[in-house]
Amino acid sequence: MHVIPQSWSHLHILVSVLPSFGLLIALCFFIAGIGSGNDGIKRTCLALVGLLALLGVPIYLSGDGSMAVLSRNPGFPKNVMASHYGWGQAALAALAVTGLAAWIELLRSRGTGRRIDPLHIVLGLTVISLGLTVFTCELGFGIDHRELSSTVNIPNVSTSPLWPHAHIILNHVPTAGFVFALFFYLIALATNNEGMKRGCLVLFVVCSIVGVPAYVTGTAAMWALTQPPVPGISRAVINAHRDMALWTLFGLAFTGSAAWIELWRSRYFGRFSKLSLALVLLFALVTLGIMTETGHRGGLINHPEVRTATDVLPSDPNGGITRVIEEQMSAKLWFIPWQIVHFFGYCLIFASVLAVALMVFGFWKSVSFAAVHRLLALGFLGVLLNVFSGMLMMLADTYRYVVNGYTFALKIAFIPIGATAVLYFSTSGQLWNVKAGERAPTAAKWMTVVVLLAWAGVIVCGRLLGYL
């Protein structure tokens, strides 16, 4: 199966998602650069916004060529394509203006040697462009994905179209996020910018965390596409995509783990390890390659326009690694041991978070935050155990979880919130400097409340799955 685009439609699908995620990441890094006063980060963000504006050329050409081809096919809704095309032109115009402003500011700051004004108009233009690109992408989803507007509801058979909708959005976060994380990471390594290195490690961890709900919603989306069956959707092609998604999940786990361990370790030594940074880079490159193939296989499910005559698609609906795992896990002999591991993982997570909370809220003033921070390694181990065991348990009876109302969805939503919020404990310099007997900053207390509520929500929703 080909990965390199061989049609306008294929090229448009690949490049059109980059501006929205690129602008979001550039915006986050730019705000971080403003807060830390790091001009290197701000200049890199301006350069990225300028490069994203240049992507408007292939996006427009591929979109125009794609529309000319698809408009002759009665299977694609003409009104949706016209709306997407119109809003796409507005988004590209805003992106061009934003990129031009970014290049002008970048050249001015380098030519005069002055510090970059944090209140520059580029920041506002980036927000406007981001809003327009996100809205345009949302309209574009409706061209191919008929299941998103499905009104069929067969009791005990149909599943919510929200699952595939969530998967379409979430699966782009790790893939596009890794592209831009690598962009910043390579620049950080080349310029030895410590702040950018830390930000990139955080971004790698966040992308890995989002990979969990992306995988879960993908498995749930399978049922929305096959229960009842959607014309033109092949279960065999879905299984091939799920097999690669499983390897992607492992790649994300390795990359995110290596990045988090280096964030945690660097707090104690006050510097980054070159070997650890190189290991993160290696894992990220391998994972990005796996995700590229995973994304391509996913595109073949619902995008017949990207297929070529030379593509040999899978035909066995019962084939694949995930099908074998499902059959093995459906037996209690395998399910119960992993359920015990899952519960033990939650104990490690909540215990470590509770220990940090006691210190932050002043109930455990006899120790410094640096001492309590060591316990986060146990929580990290608990997360790894739960991701692996939870994935196996879900494969044992996915359909039961998917039709479980909002309980399962809430649990999956709380996981990235709680895991991402914990990153604050390893990145906040203010909190790290809190000694024994001192008060933690107010921001740390609010973040601790978010972490406690999120993980409590995960545990409660998980426990209710057997009753609701």
VENQUI-V114374 format. One line per field, one symbol per residue. phi: phi as a letter, one per 20 degrees, with the letter a starting at -180 (. if undefined). psi: psi as a letter, one per 20 degrees, with the letter a starting at -180 (. if undefined). burial: b if it has 16 or more other ideal C-beta (glycine too) atoms within 10 Angstrom, else e. Layout:
phi->???
psi->???
burial->???
//
This chain:
phi->.edfgcbfffffffefefgffffffffffffffffemefffffffffffffffffgfffffffffffffffeeffdfffffffffffffffffffffffffffffffffffemeffffdffgfffffffffffffffffffffdefffdfdfcdgmcfcffffffffgfffeffffffgfffgfffffffelefffgffffffffffffffffffffffffgffeccffegnedfffffffffffffffffffffffffffffffffeembeeffffffffffffffffffffffffffffdcffefdfefdefcefdeofffffgffffefgeffgfffgfffffffffffffffffffenecffcefgffgfffffffffffffffffffffffbgffffeemeffffffffffffffffggfddfffffefegneefffgfffffffffffffffffffffgedd
psi->pqhppjrhgggghghhiggghghgghgghgghhghikohggghhgghghghhhhihghggghgghghhghiioiipphhggggggghhggghghhggggghggghggghhhijqqpoikqihgghggghggghghghghhhighnhihjpjpnopjgqrpihghghghghiiggghhhghghghghgghhiloghhgghhgghggghhghhghggghghhhghhiinrqppipphghghhghghhghgggghggghghgghhggghhhijrqphgghhgggggggghhgghghghghhhigjnhiiqrhipoqqioijrqghhggghgiiphhhggghhghghhghggghgghhghhhghjjimiiqrhhghhhihhghgghggghgghhgghhhhmghhghjkbiggggghhhghgghghhhhhiiohghhjprpiqqqqhhhgghhgggggghhhggghhhihih.
burial->eeeebebbbbbbbbbbbbbbbbbbbbbebbebbbeeebebbbbbbbbbbbbbbebbebbbebbeebbeebeeeeebbeebbebbbebbeebbebbbebbebbbebbeebeeeeeebeeebebbebbeebbebbbbbbbbbbbbbbbbeebeeeeeeebbbbebbbbbbbbbbbbbbbbbbbbbbbebbbeeebebbbbbbbbbbbbbbbbbbbbbbbbbbbbbbbebeebeebbbebbbbbbbbbbebbebbbbbbbbbbbbbbebbeeeebeeebbebbbebbeebbebbbebbbbbbbbbeebbbeeeeeebeeeeebebbebbeebeeeebeeebbebbeebbebbbebbbbbbebbbeeebeebbeebbebbeebbbbbebbbbbbbbbbbbebeebbbbeebbbbbbbbbbbbbbbbbbbbbbeebeebeeeeebeeebeebbeebbebbebbbebbeeeeee
//
